[in-house]
Amino acid sequence: MAYDVDLAERVRDLVPDGTTEKQMFGALAFMVNGNMACAVGPDDLLVRTGKSAYETAIAAGAEPMTMGARTMSGYVNVAADLVRGDALADWVSRGVATAESLPPK
């Protein structure tokens, strides 16, 4: 598996009931109402922030999410050292709130 299994377990404890999981691009994505909230990679957490909360997440230490040369607006990567302890709950709740604000798929 290409994602951090221990981090995925910690995320499972924080997402709401009914959240589904889907393997995508070597990561494990957590889907709320069919919308991706966050995803666990090998050494980071991808969080869906939406465009309105993107800059706040960057200011909190996240990095822009890039795929190749393209920066994905509304998504950030959070390094493993920023998701230790209680900080993970904050990042996961950001992604869940964004996913919950979108129409269900």
Secondary structure, 3 states (H helix, E strand, C coil): CCCCHHHHHHHHCCCCCCCEEEEECCEEEEEECCEEEEEECCCEEEEECHHHHHHHHHHCCCEEEEECCEEEEEEEEEEHHHCCCCHHHHHHHHHHHHHHCCCCC
